[in-house]
Amino acid sequence: MLKVLVIDDEAVVRRGIMLGVDWAARGCVLVGEASNGEEGLAAVERYSPNLIITDVRMPRLDGIEMLTKLRDQGCKAHVILLTAYSDFAYARSALKLGADDYLLKPFRDEELTAAIDKVRQKERELTGLAPADLLPLTKGDKSKYVLQALQYIAGHYADEDISITTISQHLQVSEGHLSHVFKKETGYTVINYLTQYRVHKAMELLRDCRRKVYEVADQVGYRDVTYFGSTFKKLVGMSPSEYQDRCR
């Protein structure tokens, strides 16, 4: 499973990337985010991502400078660059630094998922591993439990009673151990990841303007539509109805 780090100085772009992709379905897990190259360097050291999705133009340290430093430090992570048309030639030069792909802003979710799938395929060819094996097991099989938790959330996110308790019971591991390894390896608590996953699924459903907000709330595990609305707005930056209007 690829560990993904997202770096962009625009918060709305970061949210769009983080919520616009079904990471579990792509064999990925988000491990963190950063708003500039300096924060990105620290995040890479902390999370050891396999895939870095980064903007080119950022304050303090831009994407090219950051990538240069990472390569000098021996970082071999895959990189997808995000660039405006005016920086196209600049970003293209980064391919010499080992960037795997670049996307011109504004890009569609489908373009990003296609780029991610290309990286996944390249990683499989390089390692000869099946998709589920791309996140290596660590001492105590920690990553096994993280992967199983991600799979359980993907299959049960709509359950009203899903919790750290139900997940740990299913995996036959203590809540404390699961909480520790999940946070360590993904950068999220189990519940924060569940919330992110539910909102991502809600965004997918809301693109069908025939669906009512309360119906979508119920379909992603929220029985309280008001709470769903406030959670959605906190993560996406707009209410479910405002998001749906933008998709018309």
C-alpha positions in Angstrom: 0.0 0.0 0.0 1.5 3.4 -1.0 1.8 6.0 1.7 0.9 9.4 0.2 2.0 12.9 1.3 0.2 16.0 -0.2 2.1 19.3 -0.3 0.4 22.5 -1.6 0.3 26.0 -0.2 -3.4 26.4 -1.1 -5.6 24.8 1.6 -8.5 24.4 -0.7 -6.3 22.5 -3.2 -5.0 20.2 -0.5 -8.5 19.4 0.7 -9.6 18.8 -2.9 -6.8 16.3 -3.4 -7.2 14.6 -0.1 -11.0 14.2 -0.3 -11.3 13.8 -4.1 -9.6 10.4 -4.3 -10.8 7.1 -3.0 -7.4 6.3 -1.6 -8.2 2.8 -0.2 -9.6 1.7 -3.6 -6.3 2.8 -5.2 -4.2 0.9 -2.7 -3.0 4.1 -0.9 -3.2 5.7 2.5 -2.8 9.4 3.2 -0.1 9.9 5.8 0.1 13.7 6.0 0.0 17.1 4.4 2.2 20.2 4.2 1.8 23.8 3.0 5.3 24.5 1.7 8.6 22.8 0.8 10.1 23.2 4.3 7.2 21.6 6.0 7.3 18.9 3.2 10.9 18.0 4.0 10.0 17.5 7.7 6.9 15.5 6.7 8.9 13.2 4.5 11.4 12.5 7.3 8.5 11.8 9.7 6.3 9.7 7.5 8.6 8.1 4.9 6.0 8.3 2.1 6.2 6.2 -1.1 4.4 8.9 -3.1 4.6 12.7 -2.8 2.1 14.9 -4.6 3.4 18.4 -4.6 2.8 21.8 -6.0 5.7 23.5 -7.9 5.2 27.2 -6.8 5.2 27.5 -3.0 6.5 30.0 -0.5 9.7 29.5 1.5 10.8 26.5 -0.5 9.3 25.5 -3.8 8.6 22.0 -5.1 11.7 21.8 -7.3 14.0 22.9 -4.5 12.4 20.5 -2.1 12.7 17.6 -4.6 16.4 18.5 -5.2 17.1 18.3 -1.4 15.1 15.1 -1.1 17.1 13.4 -3.9 20.3 14.6 -2.3 19.2 13.0 0.9 18.6 9.7 -0.9 14.8 9.9 -0.9 13.5 7.6 -3.7 9.7 8.3 -3.3 7.6 8.7 -6.4 6.6 12.3 -7.1 3.6 13.8 -9.0 4.0 17.5 -9.6 1.2 20.0 -9.8 1.8 23.1 -11.9 0.2 26.0 -13.6 0.5 26.4 -17.3 2.9 29.3 -16.9 5.3 27.0 -15.0 5.1 24.1 -17.4 8.7 24.3 -18.7 9.9 24.7 -15.1 8.0 21.7 -13.9 9.0 19.6 -16.9 12.7 20.1 -15.9 11.9 18.4 -12.7 11.4 15.1 -14.5 15.2 15.0 -14.6 15.1 14.8 -10.9 13.0 11.7 -11.0 9.5 13.0 -10.9 7.0 10.4 -12.3 4.4 12.7 -13.7 3.0 16.3 -13.7 -0.5 17.7 -13.9 -1.5 21.1 -15.1 -3.8 23.1 -12.8 -6.7 23.0 -12.8 -6.9 19.2 -13.2 -9.8 16.8 -12.8 -10.0 14.1 -10.1 -9.8 11.5 -12.9 -6.5 12.9 -14.1 -5.0 12.6 -10.6 -6.2 9.1 -10.1 -4.8 8.1 -13.5 -1.4 9.5 -12.5 -1.6 7.6 -9.2 -2.5 4.4 -11.0 0.6 4.8 -13.2 2.7 5.1 -10.1 1.1 2.0 -8.6 1.8 0.1 -11.8 5.4 1.3 -11.8 5.9 0.3 -8.2 4.5 -3.2 -8.8 6.9 -3.6 -11.8 9.8 -2.5 -9.7 9.1 -4.6 -6.6 7.2 -7.5 -8.1 4.8 -7.3 -5.2 1.0 -7.5 -5.2 -0.8 -4.3 -4.4 -1.5 -5.1 -0.8 2.2 -5.8 -0.2 3.5 -2.3 -1.1 3.3 -1.1 2.5 6.0 -3.4 4.1 5.4 -5.1 7.3 7.2 -3.7 10.3 8.1 -5.1 13.7 5.0 -6.9 15.1 3.2 -6.9 11.8 1.9 -3.4 12.5 1.2 -2.6 8.9 -1.0 -5.7 8.7 -3.4 -4.3 11.2 -3.4 -0.9 9.5 -4.2 -2.4 6.2 -7.0 -4.6 7.7 -8.4 -1.5 9.5 -8.5 0.4 6.2 -10.2 -2.4 4.4 -12.8 -2.7 7.2 -13.5 1.0 7.1 -14.0 0.8 3.3 -16.5 -1.9 3.7 -18.4 -0.7 6.8 -18.2 3.1 6.8 -22.0 3.4 6.4 -22.5 1.4 9.6 -23.9 3.7 12.3 -22.2 1.9 15.1 -18.7 1.6 13.5 -16.0 2.7 16.0 -12.5 2.0 17.2 -14.1 -0.7 19.4 -15.9 -2.5 16.6 -12.9 -2.3 14.3 -10.4 -3.6 16.9 -12.8 -6.4 17.9 -13.0 -7.5 14.2 -9.2 -7.5 13.9 -8.8 -9.2 17.3 -6.4 -6.6 18.5 -6.6 -4.2 21.5 -8.0 -0.7 20.9 -4.8 0.8 22.3 -2.5 -1.1 20.0 -4.6 -0.4 16.9 -4.9 3.3 17.8 -1.1 3.6 18.3 0.0 1.9 15.1 -2.7 3.5 12.9 -1.7 7.0 14.1 2.0 6.2 13.7 1.7 4.9 10.2 -1.0 7.1 8.7 -0.8 10.3 10.6 -4.6 10.0 11.4 -6.6 8.6 14.3 -8.9 5.8 13.2 -11.9 8.1 13.7 -10.4 11.0 11.8 -9.7 8.7 8.9 -13.2 7.3 9.1 -14.6 10.8 8.9 -12.4 11.7 5.9 -13.5 8.5 4.1 -17.2 9.2 4.8 -17.0 12.7 3.5 -15.2 11.5 0.4 -18.0 9.0 -0.3 -20.5 11.8 0.4 -18.9 14.0 -2.2 -19.2 11.2 -4.8 -22.9 10.8 -4.0 -23.7 14.5 -4.0 -22.5 14.8 -7.6 -25.8 13.2 -8.5 -28.1 16.2 -8.0 -31.1 13.9 -7.7 -29.9 12.8 -4.3 -31.1 14.7 -1.2 -28.6 15.8 1.4 -30.3 13.8 4.2 -30.3 10.7 1.9 -26.5 11.0 1.4 -26.0 11.6 5.1 -27.7 8.3 5.9 -25.8 6.4 3.1 -22.5 7.4 4.6 -23.3 6.6 8.2 -24.7 9.8 9.6 -28.2 9.7 11.1 -28.0 13.3 12.2 -28.1 15.4 9.1 -27.1 18.6 10.9 -24.0 17.0 12.3 -23.2 15.6 8.9 -23.6 19.1 7.4 -21.2 20.7 9.9 -18.7 17.9 9.5 -18.8 18.1 5.7 -18.4 21.9 5.8 -15.4 21.7 8.2 -13.5 19.4 5.8 -14.6 20.6 2.4 -15.0 24.3 3.2 -18.7 24.5 2.1 -22.0 22.9 3.0 -23.3 19.7 1.3 -25.9 21.7 -0.6 -23.4 24.3 -1.7 -21.1 21.5 -3.0 -24.0 19.9 -4.8 -24.9 23.2 -6.5 -21.3 23.6 -7.7 -21.6 20.2 -9.3 -24.7 21.0 -11.4 
